[in-house]
Amino acid sequence: MTHDDERDLDRAFLALADPIRRRIIARLSRGPATVNELTEPFDITKQAISKHVHVLEEAGLVTRSRDAQRRPVHLNPTRLEELTAWIDRYRLVKESQYRSLDAVLDKEQSP
């Protein structure tokens, strides 16, 4: 993994560390939404939501498009899949280690 890859990974996980941004991601998983639509369930300003969207955009987790006067925000599922793949790589290593440990323990417990 290159230094740039690590920096991108850090940026994505830092973006997801915030509960509001995680809720925005959850909302966008149901389909694109404008900043106004994303603001509705929160008790914060549209400007604050825009800043959260900007952080998510910088992390590559969302994109924006232009549709006449609207600028919908879209989830970037490819980026989420990359993060999931990174997590799975380490999860699979740990699972393999646990299976090896289980095999040793089973062998010791067998008469």
N, C-alpha and C positions, 0 to 999 in steps of 0.2 A: 504494500500500500504506500503510495507516494505521500509526500507532505501535503500536497494540495487535496488529495483524497481524505486525509485525516482532518484537514481544516474544514472541508465540506461536511464531513460526518459530525464534527463538533458543532458546526453551525446548525445542522438539522436537529440534533438532539437538544441543543440549547433552546431552539425555537419551540420544540415540543415539551420543554420543561415547564412552560407556563400553562396553567389550567384553562385560561381563556383561549389561547391558541389551540389547545387540544380540542376544545368545544367547537371552535371554528372549523377545524379539520373534520370533526364528526358531522357538523352540519353540511359541509361541502361534499361529504361522502354520499349524500342524498341527491346532489346535483349542484350546479353553479348558482351563485347568488351575488347580488350587488352588496356593496358596503352597507347601504341602508338596510337591506334585508338581514345582513349579518348582525347589525346593531340591535335589532328588535328584542332578542331575548336577554340582553345585557343591560345593566344599569350604569353604562358608561357612554361617553360621547362617541359620535361618529368618527371624530378625529382620532380618538384612542383606538377604535377598531381599525381604522386605516393604518395606524402605526403597527398594530399586530399583524395585519395582512402584509405589510411591507416586510416585516421580519420573516414571515412564512415564505414570502416571495424570494427574498434574499437567500433563504435556505433551500430554495428549489422545490418546496413542498406545494406551492400553489402558483398559478399563472393568471394573468388577466388578459382579456380580449376586449375588443370594442364592437359593440352592437348598436349602431346609431348613437344615441345619447347615453346608452348604458355601458358600463364597464364591468361585466361580470367577472367574478373570481372563480377559478376552476381548481379543483384538486388535481395534483400531479401524481397519479397512481404509480407511475414508473419510479419516482423518487421514493415513495413509501415501500415499494417492492425491494429497492436497493437496501433500504434500512433493515427490512425484515430479513433479507438474505444475509446481511452482516450479522444480525443477532442469531439467526439460525446456525451459521457456521460455528459459533462458539457454543451454542446450545447442544449441537450434535457432538462436539468434542466432549463436553461434560457428560452427556448421556452415555457415551462410549466408556468413559472412565467409571461411571457408576455401574454400568453393566459388568465391567471387569471386576470391580470390587464385590458386586453381588455374587459373581462366579467364585471368587476366592472364599467368600463367607459361606456359600453353599457347600463348597468342597470341605471346608473345616468342620462344618456341622454334620456332614454325612459320616455314618459309622464306618 
